[in-house]
């Protein structure tokens, strides 16, 4: 089992996390770049070495209020959980990270880029100019398919 200081050192390695002291000498770590309202990735790092890491990507029955205890976790397990939490919170409620993009092609060799610009989807020309914008990915994909484009 890792100590309080060892876990604290692990969390400090993640430059995108901000430590926030809370009651009873515990520390929370916030992910301010979260694409959703949830920003607390590590809750209640306690002097006894326990902490809770955000796991909202798991089914509710596998977590306690969306968090997993790492009291007995080793360094690799903690890093894996932190990486998954950060990756998950980078995505919007739509499930896509800001700036996500896909290339679409037609049989003439033309290329268009479908880009997620929260909360909209844009279809962009190779020079970056916007050709069209849509409220949903499905609508944008429908447009591309109607124009005889396909995703490679």
C-alpha positions as YAML, in Angstrom:
chain: A
units: angstrom
residues:
- id: 1
  name: UNK
  ca: [0.00, 0.00, 0.00]
- id: 2
  name: UNK
  ca: [1.31, 3.44, -0.94]
- id: 3
  name: UNK
  ca: [1.52, 6.08, 1.76]
- id: 4
  name: UNK
  ca: [-0.15, 9.50, 1.76]
- id: 5
  name: UNK
  ca: [3.12, 11.13, 0.65]
- id: 6
  name: UNK
  ca: [3.67, 8.60, -2.16]
- id: 7
  name: UNK
  ca: [0.15, 9.10, -3.50]
- id: 8
  name: UNK
  ca: [0.46, 12.87, -3.17]
- id: 9
  name: UNK
  ca: [3.71, 12.74, -5.19]
- id: 10
  name: UNK
  ca: [1.91, 10.69, -7.87]
- id: 11
  name: UNK
  ca: [-0.92, 13.22, -8.13]
- id: 12
  name: UNK
  ca: [1.56, 16.12, -8.32]
- id: 13
  name: UNK
  ca: [3.12, 14.47, -11.42]
- id: 14
  name: UNK
  ca: [-0.10, 15.29, -13.26]
- id: 15
  name: UNK
  ca: [0.44, 18.96, -14.07]
- id: 16
  name: UNK
  ca: [-3.16, 19.33, -15.25]
- id: 17
  name: UNK
  ca: [-4.44, 18.63, -11.72]
- id: 18
  name: UNK
  ca: [-4.79, 21.39, -9.15]
- id: 19
  name: UNK
  ca: [-4.55, 20.49, -5.44]
- id: 20
  name: UNK
  ca: [-7.26, 21.98, -3.23]
- id: 21
  name: UNK
  ca: [-7.04, 21.51, 0.56]
- id: 22
  name: UNK
  ca: [-10.30, 20.41, 2.19]
- id: 23
  name: UNK
  ca: [-11.38, 19.58, 5.74]
- id: 24
  name: UNK
  ca: [-9.47, 17.25, 8.08]
- id: 25
  name: UNK
  ca: [-6.12, 17.78, 6.28]
- id: 26
  name: UNK
  ca: [-7.37, 16.07, 3.14]
- id: 27
  name: UNK
  ca: [-6.65, 17.18, -0.42]
- id: 28
  name: UNK
  ca: [-8.84, 17.15, -3.52]
- id: 29
  name: UNK
  ca: [-7.35, 17.39, -7.00]
- id: 30
  name: UNK
  ca: [-9.32, 19.26, -9.65]
- id: 31
  name: UNK
  ca: [-9.10, 18.92, -13.42]
- id: 32
  name: UNK
  ca: [-9.95, 22.47, -14.47]
- id: 33
  name: UNK
  ca: [-9.87, 21.58, -18.19]
- id: 34
  name: UNK
  ca: [-12.83, 19.24, -17.79]
- id: 35
  name: UNK
  ca: [-15.27, 19.53, -20.69]
- id: 36
  name: UNK
  ca: [-18.15, 18.84, -18.30]
- id: 37
  name: UNK
  ca: [-19.14, 20.28, -14.91]
- id: 38
  name: UNK
  ca: [-17.33, 17.53, -13.00]
- id: 39
  name: UNK
  ca: [-13.80, 18.69, -12.13]
- id: 40
  name: UNK
  ca: [-12.80, 16.77, -8.98]
- id: 41
  name: UNK
  ca: [-10.71, 13.81, -10.13]
- id: 42
  name: UNK
  ca: [-9.23, 12.90, -6.75]
- id: 43
  name: UNK
  ca: [-11.39, 13.27, -3.65]
- id: 44
  name: UNK
  ca: [-10.21, 13.28, -0.09]
- id: 45
  name: UNK
  ca: [-6.59, 12.16, -0.24]
- id: 46
  name: UNK
  ca: [-6.32, 11.33, 3.45]
- id: 47
  name: UNK
  ca: [-3.32, 10.96, 5.77]
- id: 48
  name: UNK
  ca: [-4.13, 7.23, 6.01]
- id: 49
  name: UNK
  ca: [-3.33, 6.91, 2.28]
- id: 50
  name: UNK
  ca: [-6.88, 6.52, 1.08]
- id: 51
  name: UNK
  ca: [-8.28, 8.58, -1.77]
- id: 52
  name: UNK
  ca: [-11.15, 8.31, -4.20]
- id: 53
  name: UNK
  ca: [-10.53, 8.63, -7.94]
- id: 54
  name: UNK
  ca: [-13.28, 9.64, -10.36]
- id: 55
  name: UNK
  ca: [-14.68, 6.71, -12.35]
- id: 56
  name: UNK
  ca: [-17.88, 8.07, -13.88]
- id: 57
  name: UNK
  ca: [-17.16, 6.06, -17.01]
- id: 58
  name: UNK
  ca: [-17.93, 2.83, -15.08]
- id: 59
  name: UNK
  ca: [-21.41, 1.48, -14.31]
- id: 60
  name: UNK
  ca: [-22.80, 3.07, -11.12]
- id: 61
  name: UNK
  ca: [-22.84, -0.23, -9.25]
- id: 62
  name: UNK
  ca: [-19.05, -0.51, -9.63]
- id: 63
  name: UNK
  ca: [-18.41, 2.85, -7.95]
- id: 64
  name: UNK
  ca: [-19.34, 4.76, -4.85]
- id: 65
  name: UNK
  ca: [-21.00, 7.96, -6.06]
- id: 66
  name: UNK
  ca: [-18.89, 7.80, -9.22]
- id: 67
  name: UNK
  ca: [-15.55, 7.24, -7.43]
- id: 68
  name: UNK
  ca: [-13.27, 4.27, -6.65]
- id: 69
  name: UNK
  ca: [-11.16, 3.91, -3.52]
- id: 70
  name: UNK
  ca: [-7.42, 3.53, -4.11]
- id: 71
  name: UNK
  ca: [-6.46, 2.66, -0.55]
- id: 72
  name: UNK
  ca: [-4.75, -0.59, -1.61]
- id: 73
  name: UNK
  ca: [-3.91, 0.38, -5.20]
- id: 74
  name: UNK
  ca: [-0.36, 0.35, -6.50]
- id: 75
  name: UNK
  ca: [1.28, 3.09, -8.56]
- id: 76
  name: UNK
  ca: [0.36, 1.56, -11.93]
- id: 77
  name: UNK
  ca: [-3.28, 1.11, -10.95]
- id: 78
  name: UNK
  ca: [-3.53, 4.68, -9.74]
- id: 79
  name: UNK
  ca: [-1.94, 6.06, -12.92]
- id: 80
  name: UNK
  ca: [-4.27, 3.94, -15.07]
- id: 81
  name: UNK
  ca: [-7.31, 5.24, -13.17]
- id: 82
  name: UNK
  ca: [-6.12, 8.86, -13.38]
- id: 83
  name: UNK
  ca: [-5.45, 8.57, -17.12]
- id: 84
  name: UNK
  ca: [-8.90, 7.09, -17.74]
- id: 85
  name: UNK
  ca: [-10.57, 9.77, -15.62]
- id: 86
  name: UNK
  ca: [-8.76, 12.60, -17.42]
- id: 87
  name: UNK
  ca: [-9.50, 11.12, -20.85]
- id: 88
  name: UNK
  ca: [-13.15, 10.73, -19.93]
- id: 89
  name: UNK
  ca: [-13.49, 14.28, -18.57]
- id: 90
  name: UNK
  ca: [-11.87, 15.77, -21.67]
- id: 91
  name: UNK
  ca: [-14.94, 14.63, -23.58]
- id: 92
  name: UNK
  ca: [-18.10, 16.65, -23.61]
- id: 93
  name: UNK
  ca: [-21.49, 15.26, -22.69]
- id: 94
  name: UNK
  ca: [-21.77, 14.40, -26.38]
- id: 95
  name: UNK
  ca: [-18.87, 12.01, -25.88]
- id: 96
  name: UNK
  ca: [-16.36, 13.85, -28.07]
- id: 97
  name: UNK
  ca: [-13.30, 15.81, -27.13]
- id: 98
  name: UNK
  ca: [-13.27, 19.42, -28.30]
- id: 99
  name: UNK
  ca: [-11.57, 19.54, -31.72]
- id: 100
  name: UNK
  ca: [-12.23, 15.88, -32.55]
- id: 101
  name: UNK
  ca: [-12.15, 15.47, -36.32]
- id: 102
  name: UNK
  ca: [-12.58, 12.93, -39.08]
- id: 103
  name: UNK
  ca: [-11.56, 12.99, -42.72]
- id: 104
  name: UNK
  ca: [-14.18, 12.20, -45.37]
- id: 105
  name: UNK
  ca: [-13.35, 11.46, -49.01]
- id: 106
  name: UNK
  ca: [-15.13, 11.26, -52.34]
- id: 107
  name: UNK
  ca: [-14.25, 9.26, -55.44]
- id: 108
  name: UNK
  ca: [-12.67, 12.34, -57.09]
- id: 109
  name: UNK
  ca: [-10.04, 12.61, -54.37]
- id: 110
  name: UNK
  ca: [-11.68, 15.55, -52.62]
- id: 111
  name: UNK
  ca: [-11.33, 15.65, -48.85]
- id: 112
  name: UNK
  ca: [-13.53, 17.28, -46.22]
- id: 113
  name: UNK
  ca: [-12.93, 17.38, -42.48]
- id: 114
  name: UNK
  ca: [-15.77, 16.85, -40.02]
- id: 115
  name: UNK
  ca: [-14.89, 18.75, -36.81]
- id: 116
  name: UNK
  ca: [-16.55, 18.81, -33.38]
- id: 117
  name: UNK
  ca: [-16.71, 22.39, -32.12]
- id: 118
  name: UNK
  ca: [-18.80, 21.97, -28.97]
- id: 119
  name: UNK
  ca: [-21.73, 21.82, -29.32]
- id: 120
  name: UNK
  ca: [-21.76, 21.97, -33.12]
- id: 121
  name: UNK
  ca: [-20.29, 19.92, -35.97]
- id: 122
  name: UNK
  ca: [-18.68, 21.68, -38.92]
- id: 123
  name: UNK
  ca: [-17.70, 20.41, -42.33]
- id: 124
  name: UNK
  ca: [-14.49, 22.12, -43.40]
- id: 125
  name: UNK
  ca: [-12.69, 22.42, -46.72]
- id: 126
  name: UNK
  ca: [-8.98, 21.56, -46.95]
- id: 127
  name: UNK
  ca: [-8.06, 25.24, -46.56]
- id: 128
  name: UNK
  ca: [-9.93, 25.32, -43.22]
- id: 129
  name: UNK
  ca: [-12.91, 27.31, -44.50]
- id: 130
  name: UNK
  ca: [-16.25, 26.10, -43.24]
- id: 131
  name: UNK
  ca: [-18.60, 24.59, -45.79]
- id: 132
  name: UNK
  ca: [-21.49, 23.72, -43.47]
- id: 133
  name: UNK
  ca: [-22.42, 23.48, -39.79]
- id: 134
  name: UNK
  ca: [-24.81, 21.12, -38.02]
- id: 135
  name: UNK
  ca: [-26.30, 20.62, -34.57]
- id: 136
  name: UNK
  ca: [-25.61, 16.87, -34.54]
- id: 137
  name: UNK
  ca: [-22.98, 14.51, -35.87]
- id: 138
  name: UNK
  ca: [-25.72, 12.46, -37.51]
- id: 139
  name: UNK
  ca: [-26.92, 15.49, -39.50]
- id: 140
  name: UNK
  ca: [-23.37, 16.29, -40.60]
- id: 141
  name: UNK
  ca: [-22.73, 12.69, -41.62]
- id: 142
  name: UNK
  ca: [-26.04, 12.66, -43.54]
- id: 143
  name: UNK
  ca: [-24.91, 15.74, -45.44]
- id: 144
  name: UNK
  ca: [-21.54, 14.15, -46.26]
- id: 145
  name: UNK
  ca: [-23.18, 10.92, -47.41]
- id: 146
  name: UNK
  ca: [-25.66, 12.89, -49.57]
- id: 147
  name: UNK
  ca: [-22.67, 14.61, -51.17]
- id: 148
  name: UNK
  ca: [-21.13, 11.16, -51.93]
- id: 149
  name: UNK
  ca: [-18.40, 11.36, -49.31]
- id: 150
  name: UNK
  ca: [-17.32, 8.38, -47.23]
- id: 151
  name: UNK
  ca: [-15.22, 7.93, -44.14]
- id: 152
  name: UNK
  ca: [-12.05, 5.97, -44.83]
...
